[in-house]
Amino acid sequence: MWRFSRKEKPHYRQCSVIDLVIVSDKRLINPLVCHQAHMLVTYQYADQRMSDTILFDHALYERFKSGQSCQILAASDGVIQS
């Protein structure tokens, strides 16, 4: 008898941004959209520090550089929305 298992839903969380860097290393950039700038974002997810690359978001970058608190929506496998 076959037993079907449910796919575990990812847990989305609002995560605080710890560091934000514009990526200049071509190895970290997605080749499908390499003409667009990327950022390496480090954030706190639960008890872990995680990093992921996202497309450049001018509003998020300016907000972080001005010292305001920034948050992103993330799951255990990466950033969902900035």
Secondary structure, 3 states (H helix, E strand, C coil): CCCCCCCCCCCCEEEEEEEEEECCCHHHCCHHHCCCCEEEEEEEECCEEEEEEEECCHHHHHHHHCCCCCEEEEECCEEEEC
